Amino acid sequence: MDILELVREIDSTPDEAAPGRIERSRTKLVSAMADAPRRRARRGWVWGGSAALGTAAAAAVAVAVVITGTVAPLAPQTASAAAVAVLDGTAEIVIESTDPVLAPGQYLRVRETYELVSLWDADADPALSDAAVAGFNSSDLPTSEGAVHARGIRDLYVPGDRTQDWILDDRVPNEVVDVFGDPETLPAYERMVEAYPERDADPGGIERMPAGLQEWDPNTDSDDRYFDSFRESYDEMPRDPAQLLAWYRDHLQTSEDDSYVFSAIGRYLSTDLMPADLRAASLRVLGLLGGVDVGKTVGTVTTLELRTELDEPNGFGDQQLAEIDIDTATGRIVGIRESYPHRSTTLMPAGLPWASWTIEVTVVDEAPQP
């Protein structure tokens, strides 16, 4: 099992026995990071998230998942009327609109700009992991001496005929946006990047995916699968929102955590790869989740938010905030963020999201080739 598989295990397992499960997953994650071969790691269960930053930084994503998975969410049982109105109206726009028609040779380019925060613990035991990544596997904010805010970009090129080759371009090196805390944080981060070059994209970072099918590394025990993970289920997925919510809960392996369902559906919708009627139904599913409300509206973009009160406050405070930006003029999801508004600001400034994704979809005349 590679590191991204470990992150997926943390990210997709029911929370009934969360503390023990997460501790086992965390232990395996740290151990695997120490033994990880120096190879590329670009895959992800959804667009963005763990695969976006490569092998070494998968720990940073695991951190956010571990934090939210250790507690039982406490949220209202219904979405607000304002949120439901936005989602219903946006769903109608999706149904009434026409998806881009691509000429031969053209591609739908889905550009994702992602930002993630990685904590650094100067006192981490090097014996627990490779010395180069020691300190970058901590999820304890109060004891972390530093943090790195990094940004990356990757492009997905989808042909009009989806049976042809898709292209995933991940060559743009990740950029350090800011560093907080101990001055030794940046040198430690640079040592990690040097030891794990897959942490930043390299010149070989273009992947060809026949018909959107991604190949797993032959050293793993996983099967090949489509980039849009639910493609083979599109026909069977219910279009009735209530039934579709039940389907998502079953296939996302979560039954009670509305915050997880909210963010996961948002990430799946952000690629615009689902059929229009299924995208519309999925938008309406968000209106069935407890606590979803309108956060703000700027121009045609409305931000929906879901605040989850944590019943076991920790170093990240007692609340998780998940946000989805929807362009109500196009029906597209253009941004996703996850943050902890009540966390300590001793190390980092208030208002900095823990993870964010900005998505832009355009039609282009060509795609880079491997």
C-alpha positions as CSV (number, residue, x, y, z in Angstrom):
1,M,0.0,0.0,0.0
2,D,1.5,3.4,-1.0
3,I,1.2,6.6,0.9
4,L,-1.7,7.9,-1.2
5,E,-3.6,4.7,-0.5
6,L,-3.0,5.3,3.2
7,V,-4.5,8.8,2.9
8,R,-7.5,7.3,1.0
9,E,-7.9,4.8,3.9
10,I,-8.1,7.7,6.4
11,D,-10.3,9.7,4.0
12,S,-12.9,7.1,3.2
13,T,-13.5,4.9,6.3
14,P,-16.6,5.3,8.5
15,D,-16.0,7.1,11.8
16,E,-17.6,4.7,14.2
17,A,-14.2,3.6,15.5
18,A,-12.4,6.8,14.5
19,P,-9.8,7.2,17.2
20,G,-8.3,3.7,16.9
21,R,-8.6,3.6,13.2
22,I,-7.0,7.0,12.7
23,E,-4.1,6.1,15.0
24,R,-3.4,2.9,13.1
25,S,-3.6,4.8,9.8
26,R,-1.4,7.6,11.1
27,T,1.2,5.0,12.2
28,K,1.2,3.3,8.9
29,L,1.4,6.7,7.1
30,V,4.5,7.7,9.0
31,S,6.1,4.3,8.6
32,A,5.4,4.3,4.8
33,M,6.8,7.8,4.4
34,A,10.0,6.5,5.8
35,D,10.1,3.6,3.4
36,A,8.6,5.3,0.4
37,P,10.5,4.8,-2.9
38,R,11.6,7.9,-4.7
39,R,8.9,7.7,-7.4
40,R,6.2,10.0,-8.8
41,A,2.9,10.0,-7.0
42,R,0.2,11.9,-8.9
43,R,-3.0,10.0,-8.3
44,G,-5.9,11.0,-6.1
45,W,-9.4,9.7,-5.3
46,V,-10.7,13.1,-6.4
47,W,-9.5,16.0,-8.3
48,G,-7.2,17.8,-5.9
49,G,-6.5,16.9,-2.4
50,S,-3.8,14.3,-1.6
51,A,-2.5,13.7,-5.1
52,A,-2.1,17.4,-5.8
53,L,1.0,17.8,-3.7
54,G,2.7,14.4,-4.3
55,T,4.0,11.7,-2.0
56,A,5.7,13.7,0.8
57,A,3.0,16.2,1.2
58,A,0.2,13.6,1.4
59,A,0.8,13.9,5.1
60,A,-0.4,17.4,5.1
61,V,-3.8,16.4,3.7
62,A,-3.9,13.4,6.1
63,V,-3.6,15.9,8.9
64,A,-6.8,17.7,8.0
65,V,-8.7,14.4,7.5
66,V,-7.4,13.1,10.8
67,I,-8.5,16.2,12.7
68,T,-12.0,16.1,11.4
69,G,-12.3,12.4,11.7
70,T,-11.5,12.1,15.4
71,V,-14.7,13.7,16.5
72,A,-18.4,13.3,15.9
73,P,-19.9,16.3,14.0
74,L,-22.7,18.1,15.6
75,A,-24.7,20.1,13.0
76,P,-28.3,21.3,12.4
77,Q,-30.5,18.9,10.5
78,T,-31.5,21.0,7.6
79,A,-30.0,23.4,5.1
80,S,-31.2,27.0,5.2
81,A,-34.0,28.2,2.8
82,A,-31.5,30.6,1.2
83,A,-29.0,27.8,0.5
84,V,-31.7,25.6,-1.0
85,A,-32.9,28.5,-3.2
86,V,-29.4,29.0,-4.5
87,L,-28.9,25.3,-5.2
88,D,-32.2,24.8,-6.9
89,G,-31.7,27.8,-9.1
90,T,-28.2,26.7,-10.0
91,A,-29.4,23.2,-10.8
92,E,-31.9,24.7,-13.2
93,I,-29.2,26.6,-14.9
94,V,-27.2,23.4,-15.3
95,I,-30.2,21.6,-16.9
96,E,-31.0,24.5,-19.2
97,S,-27.5,25.3,-20.3
98,T,-25.6,23.5,-23.0
99,D,-22.2,21.9,-22.2
100,P,-19.3,23.2,-24.4
101,V,-19.2,21.5,-27.8
102,L,-15.6,20.8,-28.7
103,A,-14.3,20.7,-32.3
104,P,-12.0,17.9,-33.3
105,G,-8.7,18.4,-31.6
106,Q,-10.0,20.7,-28.9
107,Y,-10.0,19.9,-25.2
108,L,-11.8,21.0,-22.1
109,R,-9.1,22.2,-19.8
110,V,-9.8,22.0,-16.1
111,R,-7.2,24.1,-14.3
112,E,-6.9,23.6,-10.6
113,T,-4.9,26.0,-8.4
114,Y,-4.6,24.5,-4.9
115,E,-3.1,25.8,-1.7
116,L,-2.3,23.7,1.4
117,V,-0.7,24.4,4.8
118,S,1.8,21.9,6.1
119,L,2.8,22.0,9.8
120,W,6.4,21.5,10.9
121,D,7.3,20.1,14.4
122,A,10.9,20.7,15.1
123,D,10.9,18.2,17.9
124,A,9.5,15.3,15.8
125,D,11.4,12.0,16.4
126,P,13.5,11.3,13.2
127,A,13.4,7.6,14.1
128,L,9.7,7.6,13.2
129,S,10.3,8.6,9.6
130,D,12.9,9.5,7.0
131,A,15.0,12.3,8.4
132,A,14.1,14.5,5.4
133,V,10.4,14.5,6.3
134,A,10.6,14.3,10.0
135,G,8.5,17.1,11.4
136,F,6.2,17.4,8.5
137,N,3.8,14.6,9.7
138,S,2.5,16.4,12.8
139,S,-1.2,17.2,13.2
140,D,-0.7,19.0,16.6
141,L,-1.0,22.7,15.9
142,P,-0.1,23.9,19.5
143,T,3.2,22.0,19.4
144,S,4.3,22.9,15.9
145,E,7.1,25.4,15.6
146,G,6.5,26.3,11.9
147,A,4.1,26.0,8.9
148,V,4.5,26.3,5.2
149,H,1.8,27.6,2.9
150,A,2.3,26.2,-0.6
151,R,0.5,26.7,-3.9
152,G,0.5,24.5,-7.0
153,I,-1.3,24.3,-10.4
154,R,-2.2,21.3,-12.5
155,D,-4.3,21.0,-15.7
156,L,-6.6,18.2,-16.8
157,Y,-7.3,18.1,-20.6
158,V,-10.4,16.3,-21.5
159,P,-11.1,15.6,-25.3
160,G,-14.5,16.1,-26.8
161,D,-14.5,12.4,-27.6
162,R,-13.8,11.0,-24.1
163,T,-12.7,7.6,-25.6
164,Q,-9.6,9.4,-26.7
165,D,-6.5,10.2,-24.6
166,W,-6.9,12.6,-21.7
167,I,-3.8,14.5,-20.5
168,L,-2.9,15.4,-17.0
169,D,-0.2,18.1,-16.8
170,D,1.4,18.5,-13.4
171,R,4.7,20.0,-14.4
172,V,4.4,23.4,-12.7
173,P,6.6,23.4,-9.6
174,N,4.8,24.1,-6.3
175,E,5.4,27.5,-4.9
176,V,6.0,28.5,-1.3
177,V,3.6,31.3,-0.7
178,D,4.6,32.0,2.9
179,V,6.4,30.5,5.9
180,F,5.4,31.0,9.5
181,G,7.2,30.5,12.8
182,D,10.7,29.1,13.3
183,P,13.2,30.3,10.7
184,E,14.4,26.6,10.4
185,T,11.0,25.7,8.9
186,L,11.9,26.7,5.3
187,P,15.3,24.9,5.3
188,A,13.5,21.8,6.6
189,Y,10.9,22.1,3.9
190,E,13.5,22.5,1.2
191,R,15.3,19.4,2.5
192,M,12.1,17.4,2.1
193,V,11.6,18.7,-1.4
194,E,15.1,17.8,-2.3
195,A,14.8,14.3,-0.9
196,Y,11.4,13.8,-2.5
197,P,11.5,15.5,-6.0
198,E,8.0,14.2,-6.6
199,R,7.0,16.8,-4.0
200,D,7.4,19.4,-6.8
201,A,6.6,18.6,-10.4
202,D,9.5,17.5,-12.6
203,P,9.9,17.6,-16.5
204,G,8.2,14.2,-16.8
205,G,5.0,15.4,-15.1
206,I,2.6,14.8,-18.0
207,E,0.4,11.7,-17.9
208,R,-1.5,10.3,-20.8
209,M,-4.8,8.6,-19.8
210,P,-6.4,6.5,-22.5
211,A,-10.2,7.3,-22.3
212,G,-9.4,8.9,-18.9
213,L,-8.1,5.6,-17.5
214,Q,-5.3,6.0,-15.0
215,E,-2.8,3.3,-14.5
216,W,-1.7,2.4,-11.0
217,D,1.9,1.7,-10.2
218,P,2.6,-2.0,-10.8
219,N,4.1,-2.3,-7.3
220,T,0.7,-1.6,-5.7
221,D,-2.3,-4.0,-5.4
222,S,-4.8,-1.5,-6.8
223,D,-6.6,-1.7,-10.1
224,D,-6.6,0.9,-12.9
225,R,-9.6,3.2,-12.7
226,Y,-11.1,6.2,-14.5
227,F,-10.0,9.7,-13.5
228,D,-13.7,10.5,-12.9
229,S,-14.1,7.7,-10.4
230,F,-17.9,7.2,-10.7
231,R,-18.0,7.1,-14.5
232,E,-19.1,3.5,-14.6
233,S,-21.9,4.3,-12.2
234,Y,-23.3,7.4,-13.9
235,D,-26.2,5.5,-15.4
236,E,-27.2,3.8,-12.2
237,M,-26.9,6.8,-9.9
238,P,-30.3,8.1,-8.9
239,R,-31.5,11.5,-10.2
240,D,-33.8,12.0,-7.2
241,P,-31.9,14.1,-4.7
242,A,-32.9,12.1,-1.6
243,Q,-32.1,8.8,-3.3
244,L,-28.8,10.2,-4.6
245,L,-27.8,11.4,-1.2
246,A,-28.3,7.8,0.1
247,W,-26.2,6.6,-2.8
248,Y,-23.4,9.0,-2.0
249,R,-23.4,8.1,1.7
250,D,-23.1,4.4,0.7
251,H,-20.4,4.9,-1.9
252,L,-18.4,7.5,0.0
253,Q,-18.5,5.2,3.0
254,T,-20.0,7.7,5.4
255,S,-23.4,7.9,6.8
256,E,-23.5,10.8,9.3
257,D,-20.8,13.2,8.4
258,D,-22.5,15.9,6.3
259,S,-19.4,18.0,6.2
260,Y,-17.5,15.2,4.5
261,V,-20.3,14.6,2.0
262,F,-20.5,18.4,1.3
263,S,-16.8,18.7,0.5
264,A,-16.6,15.4,-1.4
265,I,-19.6,16.2,-3.7
266,G,-18.1,19.7,-4.3
267,R,-14.8,18.2,-5.4
268,Y,-16.5,15.7,-7.7
269,L,-18.7,18.5,-9.3
270,S,-15.7,20.8,-9.8
271,T,-14.4,18.9,-12.8
272,D,-17.7,19.2,-14.7
273,L,-17.4,15.7,-16.0
274,M,-20.7,14.3,-14.8
275,P,-23.8,14.3,-17.1
276,A,-25.7,17.6,-16.7
277,D,-28.8,15.9,-15.0
278,L,-26.5,14.2,-12.5
279,R,-24.7,17.4,-11.8
280,A,-28.0,19.2,-11.2
281,A,-29.2,16.4,-8.9
282,S,-25.9,16.5,-7.0
283,L,-26.3,20.2,-6.4
284,R,-29.7,19.6,-4.9
285,V,-28.2,16.9,-2.7
286,L,-26.2,19.7,-1.0
287,G,-29.5,21.3,0.0
288,L,-30.4,18.2,1.9
289,L,-27.4,18.4,4.2
290,G,-27.7,19.8,7.7
291,G,-26.3,23.2,8.4
292,V,-25.6,24.3,4.8
293,D,-26.1,28.1,4.5
294,V,-25.2,31.1,2.3
295,G,-22.0,32.6,3.5
296,K,-21.6,35.5,1.0
297,T,-22.3,36.6,-2.5
298,V,-19.8,38.5,-4.7
299,G,-21.1,39.2,-8.2
300,T,-22.4,35.9,-9.6
301,V,-20.4,33.8,-7.2
302,T,-22.3,32.6,-4.0
303,T,-20.3,30.9,-1.3
304,L,-22.1,28.1,0.5
305,E,-20.8,27.1,3.9
306,L,-21.1,24.3,6.4
307,R,-19.9,24.9,9.9
308,T,-19.4,21.8,11.9
309,E,-19.1,22.1,15.7
310,L,-16.7,19.5,17.0
311,D,-17.7,17.8,20.2
312,E,-14.1,17.2,21.2
313,P,-12.2,20.5,20.7
314,N,-8.5,20.1,19.9
315,G,-5.6,22.3,18.8
316,F,-7.6,23.4,15.7
317,G,-10.4,24.7,17.8
318,D,-14.0,23.6,18.1
319,Q,-15.3,24.3,14.6
320,Q,-14.5,23.2,11.0
321,L,-15.7,25.4,8.1
322,A,-16.2,23.9,4.7
323,E,-17.0,26.3,1.8
324,I,-18.0,25.9,-1.8
325,D,-18.0,28.8,-4.3
326,I,-20.7,28.4,-7.0
327,D,-21.0,30.6,-10.1
328,T,-24.8,30.8,-10.3
329,A,-24.6,32.2,-13.8
330,T,-23.0,29.0,-15.2
331,G,-23.8,26.4,-12.5
332,R,-20.2,25.7,-12.0
333,I,-18.2,25.2,-8.8
334,V,-15.3,27.5,-9.0
335,G,-13.8,27.2,-5.5
336,I,-13.5,25.0,-2.4
337,R,-12.0,25.8,1.0
338,E,-11.6,24.1,4.3
339,S,-10.6,26.0,7.4
340,Y,-10.7,26.1,11.2
341,P,-12.0,29.6,12.2
342,H,-11.5,29.1,16.0
343,R,-7.9,27.7,15.8
344,S,-5.0,29.4,17.5
345,T,-3.5,32.3,15.6
346,T,-0.2,32.2,17.5
347,L,1.6,30.5,14.6
348,M,-0.4,31.6,11.5
349,P,-2.7,34.6,10.9
350,A,-6.5,34.3,11.2
351,G,-8.5,33.6,8.1
352,L,-5.9,31.5,6.3
353,P,-7.7,28.4,4.8
354,W,-6.1,25.1,5.7
355,A,-6.7,23.9,2.1
356,S,-8.3,25.5,-0.9
357,W,-8.9,24.8,-4.5
358,T,-9.8,27.3,-7.3
359,I,-11.1,25.7,-10.5
360,E,-11.3,27.3,-14.0
361,V,-12.7,25.4,-17.0
362,T,-12.0,26.6,-20.5
363,V,-11.9,25.3,-24.1
364,V,-8.5,25.1,-25.6
365,D,-7.2,24.1,-29.1
366,E,-4.5,21.7,-28.0
367,A,-3.0,19.9,-25.1
368,P,0.7,19.2,-24.1
369,Q,1.9,15.7,-25.0
370,P,4.1,13.4,-23.0
